[in-house]
Amino acid sequence: MTFWNLAALPLAEFMAYMEISPGKEDTGHEHPFDQCGVVIEGQIDMFIGGERKLLGPNDAYFMPAGVRHGWKTFDKPAKVLDITPKPIQK
């Protein structure tokens, strides 16, 4: 699905503004839902599947459901707006 109507989606969580501290790392995980976002400030080294990229302000990312991904920060915090259309578990 390319477009979402938020009123029609049963979402537990949708957007999160995160400040990730310097020197932090997620060596990788995956989940059964898509995830995307944009870097607001700082830099974050991110991998999605077999791709890796250093992201800075205004760089965006998309992680398809089931694809392993992770990240690390450097000497300054990274501020990220993360969007996760995660359906409510019933």
C-alpha positions in Angstrom: 0.0 0.0 0.0 1.5 3.3 -1.0 -0.8 5.8 0.7 -2.4 5.6 4.1 -5.5 7.2 5.6 -4.7 7.4 9.3 -8.4 7.4 10.3 -8.8 4.0 8.6 -5.7 2.3 10.0 -5.9 0.6 13.5 -2.5 1.8 14.7 -0.9 1.1 18.1 2.0 3.5 17.4 2.6 5.6 14.4 5.3 8.3 14.8 8.1 8.7 17.2 10.6 11.5 17.5 13.7 10.0 18.9 17.0 11.4 20.1 19.6 8.6 20.0 22.6 9.2 22.2 26.1 9.3 20.9 28.0 6.0 20.6 24.9 3.8 20.5 24.3 0.8 18.2 21.6 -1.6 17.2 23.4 -4.6 15.5 20.3 -5.6 13.8 16.7 -6.8 14.1 13.6 -7.3 12.0 9.9 -7.1 12.5 6.7 -8.0 10.6 5.7 -4.4 9.6 7.2 -1.7 7.4 9.1 1.2 9.0 10.3 4.5 7.6 11.6 7.8 8.7 13.8 10.9 8.2 16.9 12.1 10.0 16.3 15.6 11.5 19.7 16.3 13.0 23.1 14.6 13.3 24.3 11.5 11.5 23.4 7.8 11.8 25.0 4.9 9.9 22.2 2.6 8.9 21.9 -0.8 7.2 18.8 -2.2 5.6 19.2 -5.7 4.2 22.5 -5.7 2.2 22.6 -1.9 1.9 24.5 0.5 4.2 24.4 4.3 4.2 25.5 7.2 6.3 22.4 9.4 6.8 22.3 13.0 7.7 19.6 15.7 8.0 16.8 15.3 5.5 17.9 11.8 4.5 15.0 9.3 4.6 14.8 5.6 4.9 12.4 2.7 4.3 12.6 -0.7 5.9 10.3 -3.3 4.4 8.7 -5.8 6.7 10.9 -8.8 7.5 14.1 -7.2 6.4 17.0 -7.1 8.9 18.2 -3.6 9.7 20.2 -1.7 12.3 22.2 1.5 13.0 24.9 3.2 14.9 25.5 6.8 16.0 28.9 8.6 16.4 30.1 11.4 18.6 26.9 13.4 18.5 23.2 12.5 19.0 21.0 11.7 16.0 17.5 13.1 16.0 15.1 11.0 13.9 11.4 11.1 13.1 10.5 7.4 12.8 7.2 6.3 11.3 5.9 2.8 11.9 2.4 1.7 10.8 2.3 -1.1 13.3 -1.2 -2.8 13.4 -2.7 -3.4 16.8 -2.3 -7.0 17.9 -5.7 -8.6 18.8 
